[in-house]
Amino acid sequence: MSTLKVNLVEPRSATTLTLGASGDTVDIPAGATIDATGATITGWPSAGTANQPNFQMQSSADLTWVNSGYTKIPLSTLMWESDSGSCDTTTNYRFTVPTGKGGKYFLNHMMPLPDGGNGYVKILKNGTELNNFWYTWASNFGGLKQFSMATSAELAAADYLEWWVYSNVNDTVNGYYFIEGWRIDS
């Protein structure tokens, strides 16, 4: 093994500097620092990709919970998405896992509830029930009642999620619903 000790290595003008050849290993020893301040980095994972993809969708309209029937939450407002096109806020109101982004996802939900009664909030994965949470809420406490739920799911590329609510009362609920999620592990 030979050691080359220099302070600067530059390629010839308008060329690319290559370290190693295909199949070689370029080792960066423990304790070394890679300083890319001001540089453009391509093809290398960075700290900026943690918890991606991620998204948040909201329903900007009031929602009528139907007695003895499920109602799909119309998530019509996109707050953000890290992978463009993964959230449908115009037709199906769903999140679809982007290509190559399968893994474990954390999902968080917040929604206002009808005035009194019982109900379900369920998540469908590819049209099949993933989770179905039963809740009972009272009408005599005043104020806005909100449901908050966090769950996780194992999802593959092209899997899609939809959110539905069910109640034993007919009631239109004012307020916004929001759903957010992010991949926590591949």
N, C-alpha and C positions, 0 to 999 in steps of 0.2 A: 504494500500500500504506500502510495506517495502522498505527501502533503504539499499543497500549494498555498503559500501565505502571501496574500495581496490585500490591499484596501479597497480596490474597485475592479470589477470585471464588467466590461461593456462589449456589446457585439459591434460588428462593423456597421456603418451608417445604414439606416433603414432596413435592418435585418432583425431577426429574433434570437435572443440568447436562449439556448437549450441546455438544461442540466440533465445529463444521463440520456440513455436511449430506451426504447420500448423494452419493458421487462426488467429494467434496472430499478433499484430502490434508492431514492434520495433521502438520506436520514438527517433529521433535524434533532440534535441531541437535547436531552432534558436540560432545562435551565436556559436554553436559548430563547431569544425574543424575536418574533417576526414583526417588524415595523412596516406597515403598509400605509402610513399616514399620507393622504393625498393621492394614493395610487388607485387605479381601476383594477379590480380583481374579477376575473371571470373563471367559471368552472371550479370554484373552490367554495365549500360550505363556509358560511360565516355565522357569527352570533346572531345576525339579523334574521336567520331562518328559523329560530326557535319557535315552537308552537305554531307552525304553519302546516297546512292552511288554517286560517281562522276567519270568522265571519260574525256579523250581527245583522239580523233582519227584524223589522218592526211592523206591526199593524197600525196604520194611521187612522183607521176607521173604527167606529163602535162595532161591537160584535153581538149578535143575538144568539144566546144559548137556547137551544130548542129542547122542550120537554120530550124526553125519551128518544132523542135522536142526536147523532153526532154532527158537529159543525166544524168544517176545516177553518183553521185560523188563516186569514188572508194576509200573509206577511208581504205587504206591498211596498215597503220602504227599505231600501238597502242602506244601512249605516256604514258598513265597510265589508270588504272581502279581500283576502290577500291573493287569491287566485281568481282572476276575472272570469266570470261566467259560471261560477260554482253555485250561485244563488239565483233562483228564478223568482222574481218579485212581480211578474206580470201575468203568468198563466197558471202554473201549478203550485206556486208558493212553497218551494222546497229548496233544500240544500243537497247538492250532488257532490260526492267525493271526486276530486280531480284525478286524472290519470297519474299513476305512480304515487298517490298520496294516501293509500290505505294505511290502517293502523288503529290504535286506540284513540278515541275522541272523548273529550269532556264536553258536556252540553249543559247549559244553564238556561233557565226559563223564568220569566216573570210575567204574570198576567192578572188583571182585575177579575173578580168573581161576581156572579149574580147575587142578588139580595136574598140570602137564605137558601137552604136546600142541600142537596148532595150532587156529586158529579164526578166525572172522570176527566183526566187530561191524558191523552195517549199519544205516543210517537209511533209512526209507521215507518218501517224500513223496507223499501221496495214493495210497498203496499201491504206488508204483513206486520202485525202488531209486534213491536219491540218492547215497549213498556206501556202499562195502563195503570195509572195511579188514581185511586179512589179517595175523594175528600168530602168531608162534611163541614159546612160553614154555617154560622148563625147569622140571623138578621137583626138581632137586638143589641148589637154592640156599636152601631153607628160607624161613620167613617167609611173609607174605601177599603174593601177587603181585597187582599192580593195573595195570589198563590205563587210560591217560589219553589223551584225544584232544580236539583242538580243530579245528573246521572252520567254514566259513561257507556260507551258502546264500541264494539269491535266492528270496524267498517272496512270494506274493500273499495278499490277504485270503481266508479260508476254506481255504487250504492247511493240511494237517495232517501232523505228523511222528510216527513211531513208531520204536522202537529194538528191534533183534533181535540175538541172539547165536547162533553156530554153533560146534561143536567136533568134534574127531575122537576125543573121549573122553566117557564118561558120568561126570559128576561133579557133586555138589551143592556149591555154593560158599556159604560163610558170609560174611556181611557185607552192606553196603548198596551199592546202585548209586545214583548221582545224575546227573541230566541238568539242565543249566541253559542258558538262552539269553537273548539280548536283541537288540533291533533296533539296528543301528549306523548305518543310513542309510536314508532313505526314498527 
